[in-house]
Amino acid sequence: MASRATWKGTLKLGFLSCPVALYTAVGEGDEIHFNMVNRRSGHRLRRLFVDSGTGKPVERDHQVKGYEVDTDRYVVLTEEEIEAAIPDSTKTIEIEAFVPRDQVDRVAIDRPYYLAPADAVGAEAFAVIRAACEKAGAVGIGRTVLFRRDRVVMLCPEGPGFLANLLHFEYEMRDEAQAFDDIPTIKIAGEMLDLAKHIIGQKKGKFEPDKFEDRYETALLELIRAKQRGETIKPPPAPKRGQVIDLLAALRESAGGAKAGRKTPAKSKTAAKSKRKAPAARTSRRKAS
């Protein structure tokens, strides 16, 4: 049974169009949510808006939205005025361009969805658009109004349908220089680089999402069940963290004391315990054309 569509509309390429449905590709799962509760009474708390000047609660009828233009100076907007500013939804995703996938900045890619034909009548037109996109080896860039906002959408052929990613606007993205400019240029070569490559080779494998567990959610669930059973909760001891003094020695120990190129290196106790994965480096950002 197919899941419920998040949005339904029309996919358009020139004079070719077909009805489509958008499905959520990533859900919240079984994420644990908390409510704020009064420790004494056990009652749930409710949010109360208070005037910062008078300290008195403000009734809902007197609550309006305001944009701060100066210290304690606001432009007040009514709900009707905000509603009028929302772009009209044409319920159409119109493909405006086809671009190479690698030209789309990875930082620009937002939440993923699946795009599929909404009915059998438009399935053939949908297949034509998808096949043309796949044959061109490109992704379609389109615009539409989704969830009360103007959106840019990237359509990438996926199976018999499309993977549709919403894209961030340029003003939302931050340049990598603000994080990377202070990183010193360090040349790594010789045994140190060979050992690092050897360690990576030992840990090569396939990406299997089902092997990764949300340890925080699991720990929270166990904590809640223990509290329900009336158990006394004791915080676990803080893990001991050793300080790396000799980087080359640490690499040798991580590689099992073997030199790069050795096929069956002996594993040391430290190597057996070391299962942390090195963070992947990100290449320079490229702007979407």
C-alpha positions in Angstrom: 0.0 0.0 0.0 1.4 3.4 -1.1 2.0 6.0 1.5 0.0 9.2 1.6 1.1 11.9 -0.7 2.4 15.1 0.9 1.5 17.2 -2.1 -0.2 16.7 -5.5 0.2 18.9 -8.5 1.5 18.9 -12.1 5.0 18.4 -13.5 5.5 20.5 -16.6 8.3 20.5 -19.3 7.4 22.8 -22.1 4.0 21.8 -23.4 4.3 18.4 -21.9 2.6 17.9 -18.5 1.4 15.2 -16.2 -0.2 14.9 -12.7 2.3 14.0 -10.0 2.4 13.3 -6.3 5.2 14.2 -3.8 6.0 11.7 -1.0 8.2 12.3 2.1 11.5 10.4 1.8 12.7 11.0 5.3 10.4 10.8 8.4 10.9 11.5 12.1 10.7 7.8 12.9 10.2 7.0 16.6 12.0 10.0 17.9 11.3 10.6 21.6 9.6 13.9 22.4 9.4 15.6 25.9 6.8 17.9 27.4 7.6 20.4 30.2 6.0 19.3 33.4 5.6 20.8 36.9 7.9 18.8 39.1 5.6 19.2 42.2 2.1 18.6 40.7 3.1 16.5 37.6 0.9 18.7 35.4 1.9 19.7 31.9 3.0 23.3 31.6 1.6 25.7 29.0 3.4 28.6 27.3 2.5 32.1 28.4 3.4 35.2 26.6 4.4 38.1 28.8 4.9 41.8 28.0 8.6 42.5 28.4 7.8 46.1 29.6 4.9 45.5 32.0 5.6 41.9 32.9 1.9 41.1 32.5 0.5 38.2 30.5 -0.9 39.2 27.0 -4.2 37.7 25.8 -4.2 35.8 22.5 -6.4 38.5 20.8 -3.7 41.1 21.5 -0.7 39.0 20.2 0.6 40.1 16.7 3.8 39.4 14.8 6.4 42.1 14.6 9.7 42.6 12.8 12.4 44.4 14.8 13.8 47.4 12.8 15.6 49.0 15.7 16.0 48.4 19.5 12.4 47.8 20.8 11.0 49.2 17.5 8.8 46.8 15.5 6.9 46.8 12.2 3.7 45.0 13.2 2.1 42.6 10.6 -1.4 41.2 10.8 -2.1 37.6 9.8 -4.1 38.9 6.9 -1.1 40.9 5.6 1.2 37.9 6.0 -1.3 35.7 4.2 -1.4 38.2 1.3 2.4 38.0 0.9 2.4 34.2 0.4 2.9 33.5 -3.3 0.0 32.0 -5.1 0.3 28.3 -5.6 -0.2 27.1 -9.2 0.3 23.5 -8.0 2.9 23.2 -10.8 6.5 22.1 -10.8 7.8 23.7 -14.0 11.3 22.4 -15.1 13.2 25.5 -16.2 16.7 24.0 -16.9 18.7 20.8 -17.0 22.2 20.9 -15.4 25.0 18.4 -14.6 24.4 16.9 -11.1 27.9 17.8 -10.0 27.3 21.5 -10.6 24.7 21.7 -7.9 26.3 22.7 -4.6 25.9 20.0 -2.0 25.3 22.6 0.6 22.3 23.8 -1.3 20.6 20.4 -1.1 17.8 20.3 1.5 15.1 17.7 2.5 14.4 14.9 0.0 11.1 13.7 -1.4 10.0 11.2 -4.0 8.1 12.3 -7.0 5.8 9.9 -8.8 2.9 9.9 -11.3 -0.4 10.7 -9.5 -2.4 8.4 -11.8 -2.1 6.0 -14.6 -3.3 8.6 -17.2 -0.2 10.7 -16.8 2.2 7.8 -16.3 3.4 7.8 -19.9 4.1 11.6 -20.0 5.9 11.2 -16.7 8.0 8.4 -18.1 9.0 10.5 -21.1 10.2 13.4 -18.9 12.1 11.0 -16.6 13.7 9.1 -19.5 14.8 12.3 -21.2 16.4 13.5 -18.0 18.2 10.2 -17.4 19.4 10.1 -21.1 20.8 13.6 -20.8 22.7 12.6 -17.6 21.4 15.7 -15.9 19.0 16.8 -13.2 16.0 19.0 -13.7 15.8 22.3 -11.9 12.3 23.7 -11.4 10.3 26.1 -9.3 7.0 25.8 -7.5 5.2 26.9 -4.4 5.3 24.3 -1.6 4.2 24.6 2.0 3.3 28.3 1.5 6.8 29.2 0.2 8.5 29.7 -3.2 10.8 26.7 -3.7 13.5 25.6 -6.1 13.4 21.8 -6.7 16.0 19.5 -8.1 14.7 16.4 -9.9 17.1 13.5 -10.1 16.0 10.2 -11.8 15.6 7.5 -9.1 14.2 4.1 -10.0 11.0 4.5 -12.0 10.5 8.0 -10.5 12.4 11.1 -9.3 14.2 12.0 -6.1 13.1 15.6 -5.6 15.3 17.7 -3.3 14.3 21.2 -2.3 17.2 23.5 -2.7 18.4 26.3 -0.4 18.5 29.9 -1.8 21.9 31.5 -2.2 21.3 33.9 0.8 20.7 30.9 3.1 24.1 29.3 2.4 27.3 30.1 4.2 30.7 30.1 2.4 33.1 27.4 3.5 35.8 30.0 3.9 34.4 31.0 7.3 35.2 27.6 8.6 38.2 26.6 6.6 40.3 29.8 6.2 42.2 29.3 9.5 43.2 25.7 8.8 47.0 25.7 8.3 48.5 24.1 5.2 50.2 20.9 6.3 52.0 18.6 3.9 51.6 14.9 4.9 53.9 12.4 3.2 56.1 9.4 3.8 55.3 6.7 6.5 52.6 8.9 8.1 50.5 9.1 5.0 51.1 5.4 4.1 50.0 4.3 7.5 46.9 6.5 7.3 46.0 5.0 3.9 46.6 1.5 5.2 44.2 2.1 8.1 41.5 3.4 5.7 42.0 0.3 3.5 41.4 -1.9 6.5 38.1 -0.2 7.3 36.7 -0.1 3.7 33.3 -1.5 3.4 29.7 -0.8 2.1 27.4 1.9 3.5 24.7 0.0 5.4 22.3 2.5 7.1 20.6 -0.3 9.0 23.9 -1.0 10.9 23.8 2.5 12.5 21.8 2.8 15.7 20.6 6.0 17.3 22.4 5.4 20.6 20.9 8.6 22.1 17.3 7.5 21.5 18.1 4.0 22.7 19.6 5.3 25.9 16.7 7.6 26.5 14.2 4.8 26.0 16.1 2.6 28.5 16.3 5.4 31.0 12.5 6.0 30.7 11.8 2.3 31.3 14.2 2.2 34.3 12.4 5.2 35.8 9.0 3.5 35.3 10.4 0.4 37.1 11.4 2.7 40.0 15.1 2.1 39.6 17.7 4.5 41.0 19.6 6.1 38.1 23.3 6.5 38.4 25.3 8.5 35.8 27.9 6.4 34.1 31.6 7.2 34.7 33.2 9.6 32.3 35.3 7.7 29.7 39.0 8.2 30.0 40.5 10.0 27.1 44.2 9.6 26.4 46.2 12.4 25.0 48.0 11.7 21.7 51.6 12.8 22.1 53.3 11.1 19.2 51.1 11.1 16.0 53.3 8.7 14.1 53.3 6.3 17.0 49.5 6.5 17.3 49.2 5.7 13.5 51.5 2.7 13.9 49.5 1.4 16.8 46.2 1.9 14.9 47.6 0.0 12.0 48.4 -2.9 14.2 52.1 -2.2 14.3 52.4 -3.1 10.6 53.8 -1.1 7.8 51.7 0.0 4.9 51.4 -2.6 2.3 51.5 -5.6 4.7 48.5 -7.8 3.9 47.8 -9.4 7.3 48.9 -6.9 10.0 48.8 -8.1 13.6 46.0 -6.3 15.6 47.0 -4.6 18.8 44.6 -4.1 21.7 44.3 -0.4 20.9 43.5 -1.2 17.2 40.8 -3.6 18.3 39.2 -1.0 20.4 39.5 1.8 17.9 36.3 1.8 15.9 35.8 5.4 15.4 35.3 6.6 11.8 37.3 9.5 10.5 35.1 12.4 9.3 34.9 12.7 5.5 36.5 15.7 4.0 34.3 18.0 1.9 35.5 19.3 -1.4 35.3 22.9 -2.3 31.8 24.3 -2.9 30.6 24.7 -6.4 27.7 27.0 -7.3 24.8 25.7 -9.2 24.6 27.1 -12.7 
